[in-house]
Amino acid sequence: MSDALSPDAVHLGLDLGTQSVRAVAVDGTGTLLAAASRPLTSHRDGVRHEQDPERWWSAAGDACREALSGIDNRRVRDMAVDATSGTVLLADPSGTPLTPALMYDDGRAADHADRVNTVGAAVWEKLGYRTMQSSWALPKLLWLLQHTDVPPGARLLHQADLITWRLTGRRTASDASHALKTGYDLLADRWPAEELAALGIPDGLLPEVVHPGTVIGAVCARAAAITGIPVGTPVAGMTDGCAAQIGAGALGPGAWNSVLGTTLVLKGAALHPVRDPAGVVYCHRGPGGSWLPGGASSSGAGVLTRRFPGADLDALTERAAATGSTAVVYPLVGERGERFPFRAPDARPFVLGEPTGAAEEFHACLLGVACVERLCLDHLDHIGAPVGGPLSLTGGGARNRYWSQLRADLLGRSVTLPAQGGSAVGMAVLAATASGVTLEQAAASMVRTGIELRPDSSRTERLLPGYLGFVDELVHRGWLEPRVAAHAHRKADR
């Protein structure tokens, strides 16, 4: 075992999520030595979703300092940062934010998305996602430019870019996974200059881009005083969906990781790019040159916070499990708009069946997320993505054992719950590659296999009609393509 993966080495992972910033310290054997988190708050208003970028940095500093408080600094080898994909802001030449952060699911740039897709059609088609969604970073950049007094030398920052700038004390490169939704051409490995110029993107606004996992700088003295991270610690990064995939060890072709947080994100591994005629699946490049297809839904566990504010979710789960209800809530987190497994800006929540009382409504939300998850995998299978490998469940929702079993039952396939997965752990694994080991070597040493949940075939049979009814309702409302629904029916029949 190399020194980088020795039991004494400590690798720091920093995850900027929607609701919190989390820091973990993990040794070379995968033992979680310490973890700390700080909350984040959002402002939502219709299709708008914003956060204060300065709060990211203060929360990150506090979380890192707490996580490292009991660890000898001499053991800390490296760190990596992940953040939500498609979250952007504008900053002045010193890195001070000029705007709030437009979050990953902010949908105010719909008109700009039409222009982006007209101008860049050939590039997006070549890259396999066909069109950009209004919540992607490039349309939102155009919106920001239209509504902001932009000074000379201003910079576009992805969410992670602000943190790495503060950590290193200088402007840093973005990695290609964060830059994908801003229009970076992963095949040509460059910004599409002609298309960006036609859209009016000023020269010098966009960052330099490097491959995921590349060391982009080292922790400076000022950041060390705030965070407790030793001066000179190498810094790298990747997006949160890819980070969770690494943390689950889902790196072999056909392996998938389903991250159930505020929203549902599925990430897999493939030998070649996966192209989606519907444009809802896109591919990142892995640190070793593999392809990481996936998509991010606008549905997820955030529906529970919205529908049951302040409730005891453990108690509700226990009551829900006893109901046997098969009602289904379409679990959109916001008021409208879906991104994956289909694109429907006008999609709105609905209920199938008649849940009676809070427990049945809660169960309908749990089942609704499971239905979206199965439809994601059915869509991926429909477009030819390899989906036959192991499936792991991570994210906050995976800690609910009943919910995880319900998901396995509806999927009709075994799932694993990694012992300590998650985006922050994935970043600790990625950080370990700074010393020269491959990502696969780091994961083999640091990712711990958890428990396996096998489906109950009788329950699968009982739940499938509700799933197919959900699929048919999506078609009826004009949101889901009939051919995808037909594929879902064929798979259910098998």
Secondary structure, 3 states (H helix, E strand, C coil): CCHHHCCCCEEEEEEECCCEEEEEEEECCCCEEEEEEEECCCEEECCEEEECHHHHHHHHHHHHHHHCCCCCHHHEEEEEEEECCCCEEEECCCCCECCCEECCCCCCCHHHHHHHHHHCHHHHHHHCCCCCCCCCHHHHHHHHHHHCCCCCCCEEEEHHHHHHHHHHCCCCCEEHHHHHHHCCECCCCECCHHHHHHCCCCCCCCCCEECCCCCCEECCHHHHHHHCCCCCCEEEEEEHHHHHHHHCCCCCCCCEEEEECCCEEEEECECCCCCCCCCCCEEEECCCCCEEEEEECCECCHHHHHHCCCCCHHHHHHHHHCCCCCCEECCECCCCCECCCCCECCCCCCEECCCCHHHHHHHHHHHHHHHHHHHHHHHHHHCCCCCCCCEEEECHHHHCHHHHHHHHHHHCCCEEECCCCCHHHHHHHHHHHHHCCCHHHHHHHHCCCCEEECCCHHHHHHHHHHHHHHHHHHHHCCCCCHHHHHHHHHHHHC
